[in-house]
Amino acid sequence: MALSKNQRLSKLGKKGARIRWDRIEQKVNQNIASMDKEIYVNLKSRLLGYLAGDGGAYIRKDKKGFMRYEIQFCPDHQSIVLPFVEAFRFLYLKKPRVIVLNNFFRVRGDSKVACKDLLKEGNLKTKEWEVPFNLFNTKKSKIEWLRAFFDCEAYVGRREIRVQSINEKGLKNVKNLLSELQIESNMYKYQRKNKNWNVNYILTISNSESRKTFLNRVGFNHKIKLEKLKLQFFDAKVA
């Protein structure tokens, strides 16, 4: 049976899209292969930390049957937009789109090769993300992941740095990673009043010496959180 015009155009469209993706993927893979291994791991660790905190990578099929590869990051402050965009652009040769909304930013990059490369390290869903220990090859890569994750998830109070998550395993990973950097933390379970709501797990760095160690060894890209923490130990002002 002969194909209709729309069916022929649809097949040509899918073929053209596949060829285009293949060319882009080849170029990006060549870029990664030629890159210093340590730089690649550091920047990838940063992206994975941000996506575990406030983003995700998604592969799906749209209504027309085309595969979509989407990476989204939704930071609450402009100071952590640039570190994400710089890392993404350097690794995957594409600048994500940045949309300014009322209380946060939406950063989006549509990239097959980036999705596949990032998801090699594991799931990034809210309940399933884990610290990518197998990726890390230096202390710097561990710090990049932690700093990005805490940029998104940490609350900086007068006597504690606190992270809250419904992902128990992921937060235990974070606690272990902090321990590797000699940063003491505590973790506990919080059952919310409504039993239909998810159980929350809370990690705190409350010891003064541990918070100072976090500041000196990890720190924040997030300007407000960094200044709040510095204010506890130095004569600094929050901008």
C-alpha positions in Angstrom: 0.0 0.0 0.0 1.3 3.4 -1.0 2.1 5.9 1.8 0.2 9.1 2.0 2.1 12.4 1.6 1.8 13.0 5.4 3.2 9.6 6.2 6.1 10.1 3.8 6.9 13.5 5.3 6.7 12.0 8.8 9.2 9.3 7.9 11.5 11.8 6.3 11.2 14.0 9.4 12.1 11.2 11.7 15.1 10.2 9.5 16.3 13.8 9.3 16.0 14.2 13.0 17.9 11.0 13.6 20.7 12.1 11.3 20.9 15.5 13.0 21.0 13.9 16.4 23.7 11.5 15.3 25.9 14.3 14.0 25.5 16.3 17.1 26.2 13.3 19.3 29.4 12.5 17.4 30.6 16.0 17.8 29.9 16.1 21.5 31.4 12.7 22.1 34.6 13.8 20.3 34.7 16.9 22.5 34.3 14.8 25.7 37.0 12.3 24.5 39.5 15.1 23.9 38.8 16.8 27.2 40.9 16.4 30.3 39.4 13.6 32.4 39.5 15.5 35.6 37.7 18.6 34.1 35.0 16.3 32.6 34.3 14.6 35.9 34.3 17.8 37.9 31.8 19.6 35.7 29.6 16.5 35.3 29.6 16.1 39.1 28.4 19.7 39.4 25.6 19.1 36.9 24.5 15.9 38.7 24.5 17.7 42.1 22.2 20.5 40.7 19.9 18.0 39.0 19.6 15.9 42.1 18.6 19.0 44.0 16.3 21.0 41.7 16.1 19.4 38.3 16.1 16.2 36.3 16.8 14.6 32.9 14.0 13.1 31.0 13.7 10.8 27.9 10.2 10.5 26.5 8.2 10.0 23.3 5.9 12.8 22.2 2.5 12.5 20.6 4.0 12.4 17.1 6.3 9.5 18.0 9.5 11.6 18.2 11.9 11.0 21.1 12.5 14.0 23.3 15.6 14.5 25.5 15.1 17.2 28.1 17.2 18.5 31.0 15.5 21.0 33.4 17.0 22.9 36.3 14.9 25.3 38.4 17.2 27.4 40.7 15.9 30.0 43.1 18.8 32.5 42.7 20.7 33.8 39.7 24.1 33.1 41.3 23.7 29.4 40.6 22.4 29.8 37.1 25.8 30.6 35.6 27.7 27.7 37.2 25.1 25.3 35.7 25.0 26.9 32.3 28.8 27.1 32.0 29.3 23.4 32.9 26.5 22.3 30.5 27.9 24.4 27.6 31.5 23.3 28.1 30.6 19.6 28.2 27.8 19.4 25.7 28.5 22.3 23.3 25.1 23.8 23.8 23.8 26.8 25.8 20.6 26.0 27.8 17.7 28.4 27.6 17.1 30.5 30.7 13.7 31.7 31.6 13.2 34.2 34.4 10.0 33.5 36.4 8.6 35.2 39.6 10.6 33.4 42.3 13.0 31.2 40.4 14.6 30.5 37.0 13.9 27.7 34.6 17.0 26.4 32.8 16.3 24.0 30.0 18.6 22.1 27.6 17.3 19.7 25.0 20.2 17.4 24.3 20.2 13.6 23.5 23.8 13.2 24.3 23.6 15.1 27.6 20.7 13.1 28.8 22.3 9.8 27.9 25.6 10.9 29.4 24.1 12.2 32.7 21.7 9.3 33.2 24.6 6.8 32.8 25.3 7.7 36.5 21.9 6.7 37.7 18.3 7.9 38.1 17.7 11.6 38.9 14.1 11.3 40.1 13.2 12.8 43.5 12.9 9.5 45.4 15.6 7.7 43.5 18.7 9.9 43.0 21.9 8.8 44.6 25.4 10.3 45.0 27.4 9.1 42.0 30.3 7.7 44.0 31.5 5.6 41.0 32.0 8.8 39.0 34.3 10.7 41.4 38.0 10.4 40.8 39.2 13.3 43.1 38.2 15.2 46.2 37.4 18.1 43.9 34.7 16.1 42.1 33.1 15.2 45.4 33.1 18.9 46.4 31.6 20.0 43.1 28.7 17.6 43.7 28.2 18.6 47.3 28.4 22.3 46.6 25.8 22.1 43.8 23.4 19.9 45.8 23.6 22.2 48.9 23.2 25.3 46.6 19.7 23.8 45.9 18.7 22.0 49.0 20.3 23.6 52.0 18.8 26.0 54.5 21.4 28.0 56.4 20.3 29.0 59.9 22.2 30.6 62.8 23.2 27.3 64.3 22.8 24.7 61.5 22.9 23.9 57.9 19.9 21.7 57.1 18.8 19.6 54.2 15.4 17.9 53.9 14.4 15.2 51.5 12.0 12.3 51.0 14.9 10.2 49.6 16.3 8.4 52.6 19.0 6.5 50.6 20.1 9.6 48.7 20.4 11.6 52.0 22.4 8.8 53.6 24.8 9.0 50.6 25.2 12.7 51.3 26.0 12.0 55.0 28.6 9.5 53.9 30.1 11.9 51.4 30.3 14.7 54.1 32.0 12.2 56.4 34.7 11.5 53.8 35.5 15.2 54.0 35.6 15.1 57.8 32.3 17.0 58.1 30.1 15.7 60.9 26.4 15.6 60.3 23.3 14.0 61.8 20.2 12.6 60.2 16.8 11.9 61.5 13.3 10.9 60.3 10.3 13.2 60.4 6.8 11.7 60.1 4.4 14.4 59.0 1.0 14.7 60.5 -0.9 13.5 57.4 0.0 9.8 57.0 -0.7 10.1 53.3 2.3 12.5 52.9 5.8 11.3 52.3 8.1 10.7 55.3 10.8 13.4 55.4 14.4 12.8 56.2 16.5 15.7 57.6 20.2 16.0 57.6 21.8 18.7 59.8 25.3 20.1 60.2 25.0 21.7 63.6 28.4 21.5 65.2 30.1 24.9 64.9 33.4 23.3 63.8 31.7 21.2 61.2 29.9 24.2 59.8 33.2 26.0 59.5 34.8 23.0 57.9 31.9 22.9 55.4 32.4 26.6 54.6 36.2 26.2 54.0 36.1 22.9 52.2 32.8 23.0 50.3 31.0 26.3 50.5 28.3 27.6 48.2 27.9 29.1 44.7 24.6 30.4 46.0 25.5 34.0 47.1 22.9 34.5 49.8 23.6 31.1 51.5 27.4 31.7 51.3 27.1 35.1 52.9 24.8 33.8 55.7 27.3 31.1 56.5 30.3 33.5 56.4 28.5 35.9 58.7 28.6 33.2 61.4 32.4 33.2 61.4 33.7 36.3 59.8 32.8 40.0 59.8 30.7 39.8 56.6 27.5 41.3 55.4 24.7 39.6 53.5 24.1 41.4 50.2 
